[in-house]
């Protein structure tokens, strides 16, 4: 079984009104589609979103979207909230979703939306089905392939990009309280546990942290400062 991690950037005419809102303002920093159900018999969709953004700016825009039948917004804190939406399937959405039709593919939640309204998808299936998906995606959509590989959910996708030594160092540092706030373990504690010099422990941790941070930023669509890497 294989997986494809990709970002899709739609043209303005194809975007959902809330995506257009994300693109033209800075009121939404990040959004996730956590779960969804589509009823083909009624062309209704039931969706649950997590939004990191300005609720007071988001709410009036959502209330004006024609395809939305009803919605419920539940605040989490001052900067984030959940949104439940029942809405009609838009022809623009049905068009690009046809690329998934008659293929043995599964989209792994969440679907991610960055601050420019790109969609981040992780899709699981066979190589032929994944290739067919890419070939049948409308040409108007800009497709960025982040990664293709063998699907393995036993461990963190991010953590598996570390070397064994880097992962050992990170785990040891965590267990010794090096990442506690306030810090309860020192670099010396980590080095002693790994039986290496303190300078070697520092370099190993910094390299591991660099991999984790960059991978996380790419996963969540933060592009500024990463394109040159």
C-alpha positions as semicolon CSV with decimal commas, in nm:
position;residue;x (nm);y (nm);z (nm)
1;X;0,000;0,000;0,000
2;X;0,134;0,342;-0,099
3;X;0,063;0,697;0,007
4;X;0,077;1,037;-0,158
5;X;0,121;1,360;0,035
6;X;0,029;1,659;-0,179
7;X;-0,083;2,020;-0,179
8;X;-0,352;2,135;-0,423
9;X;-0,382;2,501;-0,515
10;X;-0,708;2,586;-0,689
11;X;-0,776;2,889;-0,907
12;X;-1,000;3,153;-0,753
13;X;-1,308;3,054;-0,955
14;X;-1,290;2,699;-0,822
15;X;-1,240;2,786;-0,456
16;X;-1,505;2,756;-0,189
17;X;-1,602;3,105;-0,064
18;X;-1,435;3,031;0,270
19;X;-1,111;2,942;0,091
20;X;-1,129;3,273;-0,094
21;X;-1,176;3,443;0,242
22;X;-0,865;3,269;0,379
23;X;-0,662;3,375;0,075
24;X;-0,757;3,742;0,076
25;X;-0,727;3,808;0,451
26;X;-0,501;3,722;0,742
27;X;-0,796;3,632;0,969
28;X;-0,732;3,256;0,930
29;X;-0,385;3,122;0,998
30;X;-0,466;2,755;0,949
31;X;-0,770;2,530;0,907
32;X;-0,831;2,156;0,912
33;X;-1,119;1,948;0,782
34;X;-1,129;1,687;1,057
35;X;-1,416;1,466;0,938
36;X;-1,676;1,461;0,664
37;X;-1,970;1,266;0,523
38;X;-2,116;1,313;0,176
39;X;-2,471;1,197;0,100
40;X;-2,481;1,136;-0,278
41;X;-2,857;1,097;-0,268
42;X;-2,916;1,451;-0,147
43;X;-2,589;1,621;-0,252
44;X;-2,542;1,732;0,106
45;X;-2,213;1,729;0,294
46;X;-2,164;1,722;0,671
47;X;-1,825;1,851;0,780
48;X;-1,632;1,932;1,096
49;X;-1,351;2,189;1,080
50;X;-1,090;2,313;1,323
51;X;-0,993;2,676;1,262
52;X;-0,699;2,872;1,399
53;X;-0,810;3,228;1,340
54;X;-1,033;3,523;1,418
55;X;-1,385;3,401;1,499
56;X;-1,546;3,744;1,474
57;X;-1,410;3,789;1,122
58;X;-1,489;3,431;1,018
59;X;-1,851;3,407;1,134
60;X;-2,017;3,676;0,915
61;X;-1,844;3,546;0,603
62;X;-1,961;3,190;0,667
63;X;-2,317;3,312;0,723
64;X;-2,321;3,458;0,371
65;X;-2,214;3,141;0,186
66;X;-2,503;3,030;-0,034
67;X;-2,419;2,659;-0,028
68;X;-2,427;2,640;0,354
69;X;-2,763;2,514;0,485
70;X;-2,674;2,542;0,854
71;X;-2,371;2,563;1,077
72;X;-2,259;2,560;1,440
73;X;-1,947;2,733;1,572
74;X;-1,794;2,625;1,903
75;X;-1,511;2,842;2,044
76;X;-1,208;2,663;2,190
77;X;-1,011;2,964;2,312
78;X;-0,944;3,320;2,199
79;X;-0,772;3,208;1,881
80;X;-0,936;2,884;1,770
81;X;-1,276;2,721;1,722
82;X;-1,464;2,426;1,571
83;X;-1,711;2,467;1,285
84;X;-1,981;2,214;1,196
85;X;-2,132;2,272;0,852
86;X;-2,412;2,114;0,652
87;X;-2,385;2,235;0,295
88;X;-2,478;2,152;-0,060
89;X;-2,211;2,000;-0,284
90;X;-2,088;2,271;-0,519
91;X;-2,038;2,187;-0,890
92;X;-1,684;2,328;-0,864
93;X;-1,603;2,076;-0,590
94;X;-1,771;1,784;-0,762
95;X;-1,555;1,853;-1,068
96;X;-1,213;1,797;-0,910
97;X;-1,341;1,521;-0,682
98;X;-1,424;1,317;-0,991
99;X;-1,053;1,233;-1,008
100;X;-1,114;1,007;-0,706
101;X;-1,410;0,828;-0,867
102;X;-1,382;0,452;-0,934
103;X;-1,043;0,432;-0,766
104;X;-0,951;0,243;-0,450
105;X;-0,825;0,549;-0,264
106;X;-0,864;0,670;0,094
107;X;-0,804;1,027;0,209
108;X;-0,646;1,028;0,556
109;X;-0,783;1,307;0,780
110;X;-0,725;1,587;0,835
111;X;-0,740;1,780;0,510
112;X;-0,525;2,086;0,577
113;X;-0,571;2,443;0,455
114;X;-0,278;2,682;0,486
115;X;-0,299;3,061;0,501
116;X;-0,312;3,084;0,121
117;X;-0,604;2,835;0,106
118;X;-0,409;2,547;-0,046
119;X;-0,540;2,200;0,044
120;X;-0,301;1,948;0,193
121;X;-0,405;1,586;0,134
122;X;-0,265;1,249;0,235
123;X;-0,408;0,982;0,004
124;X;-0,354;0,606;0,039
125;X;-0,390;0,350;-0,239
126;X;-0,202;0,159;-0,508
127;X;0,055;0,321;-0,736
128;X;-0,174;0,296;-1,044
129;X;-0,465;0,457;-0,859
130;X;-0,247;0,735;-0,717
131;X;-0,098;0,799;-1,061
132;X;-0,445;0,805;-1,215
133;X;-0,557;1,055;-0,954
134;X;-0,277;1,291;-1,047
135;X;-0,338;1,248;-1,419
136;X;-0,711;1,319;-1,389
137;X;-0,676;1,620;-1,162
138;X;-0,799;1,928;-1,355
139;X;-0,517;2,119;-1,521
140;X;-0,639;2,436;-1,352
141;X;-0,524;2,294;-1,017
142;X;-0,157;2,335;-0,928
143;X;-0,037;2,008;-0,773
144;X;0,268;2,000;-0,546
145;X;0,384;1,648;-0,458
146;X;0,545;1,653;-0,115
147;X;0,619;1,284;-0,077
148;X;0,529;0,941;-0,213
149;X;0,615;0,622;-0,028
150;X;0,506;0,303;0,143
151;X;0,226;0,372;0,389
152;X;0,316;0,292;0,748
153;X;0,114;0,447;1,029
154;X;0,284;0,254;1,309
155;X;0,499;0,550;1,399
156;X;0,497;0,923;1,346
157;X;0,559;1,017;0,985
158;X;0,773;1,304;1,106
159;X;0,975;1,100;1,355
160;X;1,050;0,833;1,093
161;X;1,246;1,095;0,895
162;X;1,507;1,103;1,171
163;X;1,808;0,873;1,182
164;X;1,804;0,610;1,455
165;X;2,066;0,808;1,649
166;X;1,870;1,133;1,619
167;X;1,551;0,965;1,736
168;X;1,734;0,809;2,030
169;X;1,873;1,150;2,128
170;X;1,533;1,320;2,108
171;X;1,362;1,047;2,311
172;X;1,639;1,054;2,570
173;X;1,622;1,432;2,598
174;X;1,247;1,418;2,641
175;X;1,268;1,147;2,908
176;X;1,536;1,342;3,096
177;X;1,321;1,657;3,109
178;X;1,527;1,854;2,859
179;X;1,210;1,974;2,685
180;X;1,012;2,041;3,002
181;X;0,895;2,398;3,065
182;X;1,069;2,500;3,280
183;X;1,353;2,265;3,184
184;X;1,419;1,995;3,444
185;X;1,702;1,816;3,263
186;X;2,027;1,949;3,122
187;X;2,233;1,880;2,813
188;X;2,483;1,711;3,042
189;X;2,211;1,471;3,159
190;X;2,132;1,384;2,798
191;X;2,497;1,337;2,705
192;X;2,560;1,114;3,005
193;X;2,258;0,897;2,922
194;X;2,376;0,862;2,562
195;X;2,736;0,810;2,676
196;X;2,869;1,073;2,437
197;X;3,036;1,412;2,473
198;X;2,813;1,708;2,553
199;X;2,913;1,877;2,226
200;X;2,810;1,564;2,031
201;X;2,476;1,551;2,211
202;X;2,417;1,918;2,127
203;X;2,487;1,869;1,757
204;X;2,272;1,555;1,734
205;X;1,978;1,726;1,905
206;X;2,003;2,037;1,689
207;X;2,008;1,832;1,370
208;X;1,710;1,627;1,485
209;X;1,520;1,938;1,589
210;X;1,592;2,098;1,251
211;X;1,444;1,796;1,069
212;X;1,135;1,792;1,293
213;X;1,068;2,164;1,264
214;X;1,118;2,183;0,889
215;X;0,905;1,873;0,828
216;X;0,625;2,006;1,047
217;X;0,630;2,344;0,873
218;X;0,616;2,182;0,530
219;X;0,334;1,952;0,641
220;X;0,126;2,248;0,752
221;X;0,195;2,452;0,444
222;X;0,437;2,713;0,578
223;X;0,639;2,800;0,269
224;X;0,811;3,129;0,355
225;X;1,182;3,073;0,403
226;X;1,164;2,704;0,302
227;X;1,160;2,728;-0,078
228;X;1,534;2,788;-0,095
229;X;1,616;2,475;0,109
